[in-house]
Amino acid sequence: MQTILVPLDGAASSEQVLPFVRLLAPALNARIVLLHVFTDPEHEYAVVRAPGPAPASDGAARWLREQHQRWLAQHRAIEEYLEARAAPLRAAGLTVELCIELGLPAETIVQVAEQQQAALLVLASHGYSRLRRWAAGSIADMVAQRVQVPLLLVRADTPTPPTQLGRILAPLDGSVQARHVLAHALVLAQRTAAELVVLQTHAPAIEDFLQADTTPAAQRETLRAHVLHAYASHFGRESAARARVTAVIDVGNLADTVIAHAAAHPNDIVVLAHPPAPGARRHPGGLHMPQLFRALAAPLLLVPGG
């Protein structure tokens, strides 16, 4: 069974991911780990060390006992919070475990993802808002730059997802990273029976106008055939025959094309490579990621480049 790691900080924005987790966990046959990172660097020693008996006049020992009791009370409150969020998921038949850690949010999330061997990390864009004073940038940005597992990034204002995924958009740029994107998009589409839309763009060239056999229709058919071949390689010919695959070919900047296409055809999830390969300035990751995140309503599944 795979693992989906879900960091929650108590804010409503961080809980925006839960409907997506409830949707994806059964499809991926995954257990869910709800994580809360308790951040208190000033009192870290006190909260993790249970002080021994000491005379009442010993101010330092008394302070340690008070801080440790404070930590235990906060730990119980955090556990109750996570249990309340786990209850609806368990009622839906999902396996849910709780995890409470002490540390800096971004670093701890990445560490726990590695320890749990998570297959997917699901994170809200505005989670850990009260803890931003400990970070140079947003928690989501810091995690995205460090984590080595796929990251589903959900905006705080993202609408509640449907009961079943209908459409997955996977922009491809012909790079090695695009193969990682396609592999993850294929798995997600096959497990959820969603339509997979692959979008490929290229810069206009004189050859496009001189070669009669390089029509957009021919390019679309070639791209679709390539995706169906990959589908069959992963899941067999019968599964590929049932697959809903749409190929889109366009000319221009990939990020701008993704935004325009998504505006005309709403998607449930957009799968992107992240971080971009060195020099891939037109890739949807990197310089274009903030632009895409602001413009797209759908969650972004960021796939490590490998």
N, C-alpha and C positions, 0 to 999 in steps of 0.2 A: 504494500500500500504506500502511495506517495504521500508527501506532506505539504500542506499549504500553510505558510506562516503569515499570521495576521497581527501586526502591531496595533494596539489600541491605547489611547492615552486618557480616555474619559470624556473627550470632547465629541460633540455630535458629528463634527466633520470627519473624525477618524472612523466613526461607525458607518459612514456612507459606503464603505466597502463590503459590509456584511451581506447585502442582497446578492452581490456578485460572487462572494464566497459560497453562499448557499446554492447558487446556480452551478458553479464550476466543480465543486467538490465531488458530487455524485458522478459527473461526467468523467472526471479524472481518476475516480476511485481513490480519493485522497482523504486522509485524516486532516483535521484542522488544529493548529496550535495557536491559541490566542495569547499574545505576548504583551505584557506591560513592562516598560522600562522605568524604574524608579530612579530619579536623578537627584542626588543630594551629595555632591562632592565634599561639602564642608563637614558633613557628619558621617562620611562613609565608614570610617573606622568604628565609630560608636554603634552604628546600626547593624554591623555584621559580627561584632564581637560581644558575646554575652558576658558582662562583668561579673566577677566573683564577689563574695561577701567582703565588706570593708566597713570600718567604723563610720558612724553617721557623720562624724566631723570631717571625714575625708571628702573634700569638695569635688575633686576630680572623679573619684569613684561614684559619687552621687550623680554627677553630671552624666557619666557613662550609663548608669542605670536608667536615668530619665530618658536619654536619647534612645537607648535600646527598647524601652517600653513604647516610646513614640513610634519607632520603626515597626514593632510588632502590631501596634494598632493600625498603622497605615497599611501594613501588609494584609491584615484581615479585611480592611475596607477594599483594597484593590482586588483581593480574591473574591469578595462578594460581588464587586462590579463585573469581573470577568465571568463569574458563574451566571449572573443574570443575562449576559450577552450570549453565553453558551447554551442556555436553556432552550431557546427556539430552534437552534441548530440541531441539538440533540433530539428534540421533539420531531424533527424532520428525518430522523434516522441517521444522522451524521455522527461520526466519531470526533469528539472535541477534547483536547487537553489544554491545560492552563500552564503558563510559564510567567514567572515574575523575576526580573533581573534588576540588579543595581548597576548603574553606569551611565555613560553618555549615550543618548538615544541612537544616533546613526551608527556609531561603532558597535554598540551592543546588538542592534538589529542585524548587522552583517555577521557578527560572531555567532549569534543564535541560528541564523540561516545556515551557516556552515555546520554547526554542531548538529542541527536537526536534519541535515542533508535535504533541505527543502527543495521541492521541485518547482515551487512557485511562491513568490513573496507578493502579498497584496497590501498596498499602502495608499492611504489617502493623501492628497496633496497638501492639506492643511493640518494634518495630524501633528501632535506635539507642539501646538502653537504656543503653549505656556512655557515651553522649555527652550525657546529659540535663543535666549540669552547665552546659552552654552555653545551655540554653533555659529560658525562664520557665515554659513548659508542656510538654506532651508534643509530640513531633515530629508525630504524626498530627494533633493538634488545630491546631497552627500551620500545617501544610500545608493542611488542610481550609479554614481561614479565608482563605487567600491564593490558592490555585490556581484557575485559571479553566477547567480541564478536568474531566471526570468522574473521580471518585476511588472506586476500589473498596477499601473498608476491611475488612481481614480480621483477626479476633481470633486471638490466638496459640493458643487452644484449639479453633479451628474444625475440625471433622472434615474428613478428606480428601473432596473433592467426588466426585460420581459421574462416570462417563466421559462423560455427557451431561446437560445441564441438563434437569430435569424440570418445575420450577415457579418462576416469577418473580412476586413480589408487588409491586404498584405502588399504594401508597396515594395517593389523590387528594383534594384539598380544595376544588376548584372555583376555585383561584386561577390567575393567569397562570403561576406556577411549575409548576403541575400539568401544564400543556401540555408543558413541557420534560421532566418526568418521563415522561409518556406517550410522547413521541417516542423517548426512549432505550429505554424498556421495549419498545416495538414493534420497534425494530431488533434488540434482543437476543433477543426471542422469535422473530422471523422467522428470524434467522441460526442459531439453535440448535434450532428446532422445539419449543421449550418451551411449556408452558401458561402463559398470561398471566392472572393474577388481579388485577383492578382492585378496589380497596376504597375505598369512599366513605362518609364519616360526616357526620352533621349533628346539630345540637342539637335536642332535641325541641321541637316547637311545637304550638300548639293546632290549626293548620291540618292537621297530620298526622292528627288525629282527626276533623276536620270534613269533609275532602274524601275522599269514598269512592273517587275515581279515583286517589288517590295512595297506593296500596298498596305495600308493599315489593317485591312481585313485579313490579308495573308499573315501579317505579323501577329495579329490576335490569335489566329488559328494555331500558329506555331507555338506561341506562348501557352495556350490552353493545352495543346498536346503534350508539351513538356511537363506541365503541372500534373496532368492526368497520368503520365508515365511515372512520375515521382509518387503519386497517390497509389498506383498499382504496386510499385516496388515496396511501399511501406505496409499496405493493407490488403493487397491482392486485387486481382482484376474484377471480381464481383463487386467489391466495395467501391472500386474506382468507377464502375459502370453506374452505380447509384449516386455518385458524388455530384454535387451541384457546384460547378466551377465556371466562373466568368472571367475572361481575360480582357483587360483594358490597355490600350496603347495610346500614349499621348506624347506631345512634344513640349519641352520646356523644363522649368525648374521643378524638381520632384516635390518639394514641400508645398509650393503653390498649387501644383496639380492635385496633390492629396487633399488639400483644403477645399479646392473647388469641387472635386469629385464627391467628397464627404458631404458638402453642403447640398448637393443635388440628390445624393443617395445616402441617407443616414445609415450608419453602421452601429453594431452593438459593441465591437472591439476592433481596434486598429493595431496590427502587429508591426513593430519597427525594430531595426537593429540598433543596438546601443552598447558601448559608445561607437562612434564612427571610426572607420579605418583612417590612418594618417593620410592627410591630403584630400580626403573625400569631402570637400567643402559643400557639395550639393546634396550630401546625404541627409535623410530626415533626422538623424541624430545630431548631436553637437550643437552647432550654431542655430540650427533650425528647430531644435526641440522645444524651446520656450514658445516659439511662434506656433508650432503645432499644438502644444498643450493648451494655449490660450484659445486657439481657433476651433479645436475639435471638441464636440460634446462627448464623444465616446471615450471610454477608458483606453489607455495606451498600454499594450503589452510590450515591454522593452526586453529584447532578447540579446544576451551577451554575444559579442562577435566571435567568441571562440579563440 
